[in-house]
Amino acid sequence: MEGVIEEHKRDDSLDYIKILKALMELPFSVGRTLLADFLNGNYKNKSVTKNRLDELYNFDTLHWDKDKISQTVDKLIKNGMVDQSASDYNRFVKVLRLTLKGKNEITNPTLHEKKLKNKVSYKETEITEEDREKFQALNTFLEDFNDPQKKAIISEAEKILCVAGAGSGKTTVLTKRIEFLVKYRGIPPEKILAVTFTRKARQEMQKRLFNLGIREVNVHTFNSFCEGTLKKHGARIYGRPIRVQNYSDKILAMNMALSTLGIDMEEAINRYFTVSQRKFKNGNQLANSFMNDCFSVLDYFKVKKEDAYDFSKDIDGKNKHNAQMIHQITKYLREHMEIQGLRDYTDQILDAIKFFKEEPSEIPQFDHVLVDEYQDVNTMQIELIELLKPKNLFAVGDPRQSIFGWRGSDINYILEFEKDYGKSEVITLTKNYRSSDKIVKFMNHSITEMGLPDLEHHVPQIPKPSKIKILDFESEELERRFVLKKILESSTPKNEIFVLARTNRQLAELSQILRERNISHVVKTDEQRNPKPGQEGDLTLATIHAIKGLEAKEVYVIGCNEQNFPCKASDHPAIEMVKIDDYDKEEEERRLFYVAISRAKEILYLTHSGKKSTYFINDEMIQTARETNNSNSTLDI
């Protein structure tokens, strides 16, 4: 019938495909402006009519504004589907090019699936009358806890997932549950295994349990647990002398690997890092970063059990050469370690898993296994947990704070806990004891799309003051000057002040200014987290990855622009090259931003320079900041 068109429901989640199709169809490489005008059907752009682009199929197919198109292009770049580089005719002009991965995405879309599967299926924690009777019977033991915390501590369910929001007291709850199991359930301490992610967290839990008079609980990191097994059964496992690779071993192996390629470390660094990535780092720092990235890539493929996989064949454009270099280096490192009888931390876990599979009678038996930071577990850690076959498993974590996908962790393990373990009890801790009411509200607005419930502010006897400011500066230099001025003027103890940044570069620049002023401070990065003796009372400068789990009264998050959130630069190019299919970087960056702002107890400054603040700062957050400051000062935006 003439004039009748059947309407179909549009899938908006696939609109990004139109950008990829446009880049494939356009007869030459284009910049962001021309791409947006082409997709919007804008005849005012003379290049459209001059090159007869309006005759192409994808002309006028995507009616997004230019900002949204640009944001989506950034996401496609981060996922390796679009390359942005200098034009062949003018090195000062940046143009967009479709990659091989982008071409494949057109016929087999994957990005929209990543977005959809990171949604949380939330169920409100049910407190029954039976629960309340138990709470009353243990009133003295549980008097300092709220009802969901009490349930997490004493629940008799065999499989429990405790979703604990920022500042909700998860470590305290975890320790209290162990105390309950020992003192009220009569579980022998040696039959309990508690797994933490860092040595510092392990030491903290051991200290808390020691103070409670509980000394025989097995408290380990994943590595320390496996290391004990390997020391006990090393002769059976290896049949020859084996030792853990140290720093000197790594340096020697790297130099030998580079020698086989006919290059030295300086040449490798210059190939690998861009000029901006090399800025503010000396030769030793760059060499360490490069070496660590190579070993991280090696570990990544060990975990995936892809011994000789050449990932460089899947990479095109400017990264192809680097990918080939990294592949050759990691191939040599693997062979060298095997010949020399060297193992690293990843090998320790994989070797323990292999041994337990071959000798199941040697698997330690525990009545209860408790795992902290469950949102950060990876495939091999889950495999180890499953080999232990714990009848009782208590996992605690927060999907909002899953920020180590680039290092191999997988958020899906916490999102799919019930699917993996069947009948389970999910307990959600929503009361935040760390931050002021307005900061909690600000945090909630930043992470609304995950589907998790808002955190509730715990009202203390003495209310905490609130200050949130979002400040724009004309340059990074003015931004740094402001932060320095506020720190010097602040009455807050210096060890209660954090300055957080997305990249090492930003910290290096600020640290240099502080050193010139003789202002004592400590810098925490992925490479250096623990302060030197005597620095515990100093001001802290830190990357967000390195500050997770800590808190401060006064927090400055600098560089809150679209260059850093989501981050366009990379301190670890090789890692992002190989892990691009395994996680949604944009959503992880959003969670990273949440981790940054959730460190603040009372005072939060978000500063940026450049054209735009990050789109992670939404209208609701700006309004909350305005409300916070109406009573004492005006907000600068």
C-alpha positions in Angstrom: 0.0 0.0 0.0 1.5 3.4 -1.0 2.6 5.7 1.7 2.4 3.0 4.5 5.6 2.2 6.3 5.8 -0.4 8.9 7.4 0.9 12.1 10.0 -1.1 14.0 11.3 -0.5 17.5 14.7 1.2 17.2 17.6 -0.1 19.2 19.3 3.1 20.3 22.2 1.1 21.9 23.4 0.4 18.4 23.5 3.9 17.1 27.3 4.1 17.6 27.5 1.7 14.6 26.4 4.6 12.3 29.7 6.4 13.3 31.7 3.3 12.2 29.7 3.0 9.0 30.3 6.7 8.2 34.0 6.3 8.6 34.0 3.3 6.4 32.0 5.0 3.7 33.7 8.4 3.6 36.2 8.6 0.8 38.9 10.3 2.9 39.9 10.6 6.5 37.9 13.3 8.4 38.1 15.2 11.7 35.4 15.3 14.4 33.6 18.4 13.1 33.2 17.1 9.5 32.1 13.7 10.8 29.4 15.2 13.0 28.2 17.5 10.2 28.1 14.5 7.8 26.1 12.4 10.2 23.8 15.4 11.1 23.1 16.3 7.5 24.6 19.8 7.9 24.9 21.4 4.4 26.5 24.5 6.0 29.8 22.7 6.1 31.3 23.5 2.7 33.3 20.2 2.6 29.9 18.4 2.5 28.8 20.0 -0.8 32.3 20.4 -2.3 33.0 16.7 -2.0 29.4 15.6 -2.7 29.2 13.8 0.7 25.4 14.4 0.8 25.1 11.7 -1.9 26.5 9.0 0.4 24.2 6.5 2.1 25.1 7.5 5.7 24.6 11.2 5.2 22.0 12.6 7.7 21.6 9.3 9.6 22.5 10.3 13.2 20.8 13.2 14.9 23.1 13.5 18.0 24.6 16.8 19.0 28.3 17.2 18.4 29.3 16.6 22.0 27.6 13.3 22.1 29.1 12.2 18.8 32.6 13.3 20.1 32.1 11.3 23.4 31.1 8.2 21.4 34.1 8.6 19.2 36.3 8.8 22.3 34.7 5.5 23.5 35.4 3.9 20.1 39.0 5.1 20.2 39.4 3.5 23.7 38.0 0.3 22.4 40.4 0.2 19.5 37.7 0.6 16.8 38.7 4.1 15.7 42.2 5.5 15.4 42.9 9.2 15.8 46.2 10.4 14.4 47.9 13.1 12.4 46.8 13.7 8.9 49.1 12.5 6.1 49.1 16.0 4.7 49.3 18.1 7.9 50.7 16.7 11.1 49.0 19.3 13.2 45.6 18.1 12.1 44.0 15.1 13.8 41.8 12.8 11.7 39.8 9.7 12.4 40.3 6.3 10.7 38.4 3.1 11.0 40.5 0.2 12.3 40.1 -3.5 11.4 38.5 -4.1 14.8 36.0 -1.3 13.9 35.1 -2.9 10.6 34.4 -6.2 12.5 32.3 -4.4 15.0 29.9 -3.2 12.2 28.9 -6.8 11.4 29.3 -8.2 14.9 28.4 -5.5 17.5 29.8 -6.1 21.0 29.9 -2.7 22.7 26.2 -2.5 23.5 26.4 -5.9 25.1 29.1 -4.7 27.5 27.0 -1.7 28.5 23.9 -3.9 29.2 25.6 -6.6 31.2 27.2 -4.3 33.7 23.8 -3.6 35.1 23.2 -4.9 38.7 20.3 -7.0 39.6 19.5 -5.6 43.0 17.3 -7.1 45.8 16.6 -5.2 49.0 18.0 -6.9 52.1 15.1 -8.6 53.9 15.2 -8.5 57.7 12.7 -11.0 59.1 11.2 -11.4 62.5 13.5 -14.4 63.1 16.5 -12.1 62.3 15.4 -9.5 64.8 15.0 -12.2 67.5 18.6 -13.3 66.8 19.8 -9.7 66.9 18.1 -9.2 70.3 19.7 -12.4 71.6 23.1 -11.1 70.6 22.4 -7.5 71.5 25.6 -6.8 73.3 27.7 -8.4 70.6 26.0 -6.5 67.8 25.1 -3.2 69.5 27.3 -1.1 67.3 25.9 -2.3 64.0 22.9 -1.6 61.8 20.4 -4.4 60.8 22.0 -5.3 57.4 25.4 -5.4 59.0 24.1 -7.6 61.8 22.6 -10.0 59.2 25.9 -10.2 57.3 27.7 -11.0 60.5 25.5 -13.8 61.8 23.7 -15.2 58.7 23.8 -19.0 58.5 23.4 -19.2 54.7 26.1 -21.2 53.1 26.7 -18.8 50.2 26.6 -15.1 51.0 27.4 -12.0 48.9 27.7 -8.9 50.9 27.5 -5.8 48.6 29.2 -3.2 50.7 29.1 0.4 49.5 31.8 3.0 50.0 32.3 3.8 53.7 29.8 1.1 54.9 32.3 -0.7 57.2 32.9 -3.8 55.2 36.3 -4.7 56.8 34.8 -4.3 60.2 31.8 -6.5 59.2 34.2 -9.1 57.8 36.3 -9.2 60.9 33.2 -9.3 63.1 31.8 -12.3 61.2 35.0 -14.2 61.8 34.7 -13.4 65.5 31.1 -14.6 65.4 32.1 -17.9 63.7 34.8 -18.6 66.3 33.1 -17.4 69.5 29.4 -18.2 68.9 29.4 -20.9 66.2 32.4 -22.8 67.6 34.2 -23.0 64.3 37.9 -23.8 64.9 40.0 -20.8 63.8 42.3 -23.0 61.8 39.3 -24.1 59.7 38.6 -20.5 58.5 40.4 -19.0 55.5 40.1 -15.2 55.0 41.5 -13.9 51.7 42.5 -10.3 51.2 44.0 -8.6 48.1 47.0 -6.8 49.6 49.6 -7.4 52.2 48.5 -4.3 54.1 44.9 -5.5 54.2 46.1 -8.9 55.4 48.2 -7.3 58.2 45.3 -5.1 59.2 42.9 -8.0 59.6 45.5 -10.1 61.5 46.0 -7.2 63.9 42.2 -6.8 64.4 41.8 -10.5 65.1 44.8 -10.6 67.4 43.3 -7.8 69.4 40.1 -10.0 69.7 42.2 -12.9 71.0 41.8 -14.9 67.8 45.2 -16.0 66.4 44.9 -19.1 64.4 42.7 -18.0 61.5 44.3 -18.4 58.1 44.5 -14.9 56.8 46.2 -14.7 53.4 46.5 -12.9 50.1 45.9 -15.2 47.1 49.6 -15.2 46.6 50.7 -15.9 50.2 48.2 -18.8 50.3 49.7 -20.4 47.2 53.2 -19.6 48.2 52.7 -21.7 51.4 51.5 -24.7 49.3 54.5 -24.4 46.9 57.0 -24.2 49.7 55.5 -27.3 51.3 55.3 -29.4 48.1 57.9 -27.7 45.9 60.0 -30.8 45.3 56.9 -32.8 44.1 55.6 -29.9 42.0 58.7 -28.9 40.2 61.2 -31.8 40.5 64.1 -29.2 40.3 65.2 -26.0 42.0 62.8 -23.2 41.5 62.7 -19.7 42.9 60.6 -16.6 42.7 61.8 -14.0 40.3 63.2 -10.9 41.8 63.8 -7.4 40.5 67.4 -8.1 39.3 66.2 -11.2 37.5 63.6 -9.1 35.6 66.1 -6.5 34.6 68.6 -9.1 33.3 65.8 -10.9 31.3 64.6 -7.7 29.8 68.0 -6.7 28.6 68.6 -10.1 27.1 65.2 -9.9 25.4 65.9 -6.5 23.9 69.3 -7.7 22.8 67.7 -10.5 20.7 65.7 -7.7 18.9 68.9 -5.7 18.3 67.7 -2.7 20.4 68.5 -1.3 23.8 66.2 0.0 26.5 66.4 3.6 25.4 65.3 2.8 21.9 62.5 0.6 23.2 61.2 3.4 25.5 61.3 5.9 22.7 59.3 3.5 20.5 56.8 2.6 23.2 56.0 5.9 25.0 54.9 9.1 23.3 56.6 12.4 24.1 53.9 13.4 26.5 54.1 10.0 28.3 57.9 10.5 28.7 57.5 13.9 30.2 58.3 14.3 33.9 59.7 10.8 34.1 63.4 10.0 34.2 65.0 7.1 32.4 64.8 4.7 35.3 61.1 5.3 35.8 60.3 4.8 32.1 62.4 1.7 32.0 60.6 0.3 35.1 57.2 1.1 33.6 58.1 -0.5 30.3 59.4 -3.6 32.0 56.4 -3.9 34.2 54.1 -3.6 31.3 55.8 -6.4 29.4 55.6 -8.7 32.4 51.9 -7.7 32.9 51.2 -8.7 29.3 53.0 -11.9 29.9 50.9 -12.6 33.0 47.7 -11.8 31.1 48.3 -14.5 28.5 49.4 -17.0 31.2 46.0 -16.5 32.9 44.2 -16.9 29.5 46.3 -20.0 28.9 47.4 -18.7 25.5 51.1 -19.6 25.5 52.2 -18.3 22.1 49.4 -16.2 21.0 50.5 -13.3 18.8 48.2 -10.5 19.8 49.9 -8.1 17.4 48.1 -9.6 14.4 44.8 -8.2 15.8 46.2 -4.7 16.0 46.6 -2.2 13.1 47.5 1.4 12.7 50.2 3.1 14.8 50.2 0.5 17.5 51.1 -2.4 15.2 54.9 -2.0 15.5 54.7 -1.7 19.3 52.5 -4.7 19.6 55.0 -6.8 17.5 57.8 -5.6 19.8 56.0 -6.5 23.0 54.9 -9.9 21.6 58.6 -10.8 20.8 59.8 -9.6 24.2 57.1 -11.5 26.2 57.7 -14.7 24.1 61.4 -14.5 25.0 60.6 -13.8 28.7 58.4 -16.8 29.0 61.1 -19.1 27.5 63.8 -17.6 29.6 61.9 -18.0 32.9 61.1 -21.6 32.1 64.8 -22.4 31.3 66.1 -20.6 34.4 63.5 -22.1 36.8 62.0 -18.7 37.6 58.4 -18.1 38.7 56.4 -15.0 39.4 53.3 -14.3 41.4 51.0 -15.3 38.6 52.9 -18.6 38.2 52.5 -19.3 41.9 48.7 -19.2 41.7 48.7 -21.2 38.4 51.2 -23.8 39.8 49.1 -24.2 42.9 45.9 -24.7 40.9 47.7 -27.3 38.7 49.0 -29.1 41.7 45.6 -29.2 43.4 44.0 -30.6 40.3 46.6 -33.3 40.1 46.6 -34.1 43.8 43.1 -33.3 45.1 44.0 -35.0 48.4 46.4 -32.1 49.2 43.8 -29.4 48.9 43.4 -27.8 52.4 40.0 -28.2 53.9 38.2 -25.2 55.3 34.8 -24.9 56.8 34.5 -21.2 55.9 36.2 -19.2 53.2 35.8 -15.4 53.3 36.9 -13.2 50.4 37.4 -9.5 50.5 37.2 -7.1 47.5 35.3 -9.7 45.5 34.7 -7.2 42.7 38.4 -7.4 41.9 38.8 -11.2 41.5 40.1 -12.6 38.2 39.7 -16.0 36.5 42.5 -17.8 38.2 41.5 -16.6 41.7 38.0 -17.8 41.1 39.4 -21.2 39.9 41.4 -21.4 43.1 38.3 -20.7 45.3 36.3 -23.3 43.4 39.0 -25.9 43.9 38.8 -25.3 47.7 35.1 -26.3 47.4 34.0 -24.3 50.4 30.7 -25.3 51.9 30.4 -21.8 53.3 31.5 -18.9 51.2 31.3 -15.3 52.3 32.2 -12.7 49.6 32.2 -9.0 50.2 32.7 -6.3 47.6 31.3 -3.3 45.8 30.6 -3.3 42.0 30.8 0.5 42.1 34.5 0.2 43.0 35.5 -2.4 40.4 38.5 -0.5 38.9 41.1 -3.1 38.0 39.7 -4.5 34.7 42.9 -3.3 33.0 44.8 -5.6 35.3 42.7 -8.7 34.7 39.8 -8.5 37.3 36.3 -9.2 36.0 33.3 -7.3 37.4 31.0 -10.1 36.2 32.1 -12.4 39.0 30.4 -10.2 41.6 27.5 -9.4 39.3 26.8 -13.1 38.6 27.5 -14.5 42.1 24.0 -16.0 42.4 24.2 -17.5 39.0 27.6 -19.1 39.8 26.8 -20.4 43.2 23.1 -21.1 43.1 21.0 -20.5 46.2 22.7 -17.5 47.9 21.9 -14.7 50.3 22.6 -11.2 49.0 23.0 -8.6 51.8 23.5 -5.0 50.8 25.2 -2.5 53.1 24.0 1.0 52.1 24.7 3.1 55.1 27.8 5.3 54.6 29.7 6.1 57.8 32.5 8.0 56.1 31.2 11.1 54.4 28.9 14.0 55.1 25.3 13.9 53.9 25.9 16.2 50.8 29.0 14.2 49.7 27.0 11.0 49.9 24.3 12.5 47.8 26.9 13.8 45.3 28.4 10.3 45.1 25.0 8.7 44.5 24.3 11.0 41.5 27.7 9.9 39.9 26.9 6.2 39.6 23.1 6.1 39.0 23.2 3.9 35.9 24.5 0.8 37.7 21.2 0.0 39.1 22.4 -0.2 42.7 20.5 1.5 45.6 21.6 4.9 46.8 23.9 4.9 49.8 22.3 6.4 53.0 24.1 8.9 55.1 24.7 7.9 58.7 23.7 10.7 60.9 26.4 11.1 63.7 25.7 12.7 67.0 27.8 15.7 65.8 26.9 16.4 62.2 29.8 16.6 59.7 30.2 19.9 57.8 30.0 19.7 54.0 31.8 21.5 51.3 31.8 20.6 47.6 33.2 22.9 45.0 33.6 22.4 41.2 36.2 24.9 39.9 37.3 25.8 36.4 40.7 27.3 35.6 42.2 28.7 32.4 45.3 26.5 32.7 46.8 23.6 34.6 49.3 26.0 36.1 46.5 28.1 37.7 44.7 24.9 38.8 47.9 23.7 40.6 48.5 27.2 42.2 44.9 27.2 43.6 45.3 23.7 45.1 48.6 24.7 46.6 47.1 27.9 48.1 44.1 26.0 49.6 46.4 23.4 51.2 48.6 26.0 52.7 45.6 27.9 54.1 43.8 24.8 55.4 43.6 24.0 59.1 43.1 20.3 58.3 46.0 18.1 59.4 48.2 17.3 56.4 47.7 13.6 56.8 44.0 14.2 56.3 44.4 15.9 52.9 44.5 13.9 49.7 45.3 15.3 46.2 44.1 12.7 43.7 44.8 12.6 40.0 44.1 10.3 37.1 47.7 10.1 35.8 51.2 9.9 37.2 52.1 13.0 35.1 49.7 15.3 37.0 51.1 14.1 40.3 54.7 14.6 39.1 54.0 18.2 38.1 52.4 19.0 41.4 55.0 17.1 43.4 57.7 19.2 41.7 56.1 22.4 42.8 55.8 21.1 46.4 59.5 20.1 46.5 60.5 23.6 45.3 58.5 25.0 48.2 60.0 22.4 50.6 56.5 21.1 51.4 56.7 17.6 52.8 54.5 15.1 51.0 54.2 11.5 50.0 53.3 10.2 46.5 51.3 7.0 46.1 51.1 5.4 42.7 50.7 1.8 41.4 54.4 1.5 41.5 54.9 3.1 45.0 52.2 2.9 47.6 53.7 2.8 51.0 55.2 5.9 52.5 58.8 5.9 53.8 59.2 5.9 57.6 58.5 9.4 59.0 56.1 10.3 56.1 52.9 9.0 57.7 51.9 12.5 58.8 52.5 14.1 55.4 50.2 15.4 52.7 49.3 12.6 50.2 49.4 12.9 46.4 48.0 9.8 44.8 46.6 8.2 41.7 43.1 7.0 42.3 44.0 3.3 41.8 46.6 3.7 44.6 44.2 5.3 47.1 41.4 2.9 47.1 40.2 1.9 50.5 41.6 5.0 52.2 39.8 8.2 53.3 40.6 11.8 54.2 38.8 14.8 55.6 39.8 17.0 52.7 40.1 15.7 49.1 41.1 17.5 45.9 40.5 15.7 42.6 42.4 17.5 40.0 42.2 17.4 36.2 38.5 16.7 36.1 38.2 17.3 32.3 37.4 15.2 29.3 41.1 14.5 28.8 41.4 12.6 32.0 37.9 11.3 32.8 37.6 9.1 30.8 41.4 9.1 30.4 42.6 9.6 26.8 46.2 9.0 27.7 47.7 5.8 28.9 50.6 5.1 31.2 50.4 1.4 30.2 49.9 1.2 26.4 50.6 -2.5 26.0 48.2 -3.5 28.7 45.4 -1.6 27.0 46.3 -3.1 23.7 45.7 -6.7 24.8 42.9 -6.2 27.3 40.6 -4.0 25.1 38.1 -6.8 24.6 37.9 -7.8 28.2 36.3 -4.8 29.9 34.4 -1.6 29.2 37.0 1.1 29.8 34.5 4.0 29.8 32.4 2.4 32.6 35.4 1.5 34.5 36.6 5.1 34.3 33.3 6.2 35.6 33.7 3.9 38.6 37.2 5.2 39.1 35.8 8.7 39.3 33.3 7.4 41.9 36.2 5.9 44.0 38.0 9.3 43.9 35.1 11.4 45.2 34.0 8.7 47.8 37.3 9.2 49.6 36.2 12.5 51.0 34.7 12.8 54.5 33.8 16.6 54.7 35.5 18.7 52.0 35.6 17.9 48.3 37.2 20.0 45.5 36.9 19.0 41.9 39.1 21.2 39.7 39.7 21.2 35.9 41.2 23.3 33.2 40.6 23.1 29.5 37.5 23.5 27.4 35.2 21.2 29.3 34.8 19.4 32.6 34.3 15.7 32.4 30.8 14.5 31.4 31.0 12.3 34.5 30.0 15.5 36.4 26.3 15.6 35.6 23.6 18.3 36.3 22.4 16.6 39.4 26.0 16.7 40.9 26.3 20.3 40.0 23.0 21.1 41.7 24.1 19.2 44.8 27.3 21.2 44.9 25.3 24.4 44.7 23.0 23.3 47.5 26.0 22.5 49.7 27.6 25.8 49.3 24.6 28.1 49.3 24.8 28.6 53.1 28.5 29.6 53.2 29.8 30.6 49.8 29.0 30.8 46.2 29.9 28.0 43.8 32.4 28.6 41.1 31.8 26.6 37.9 
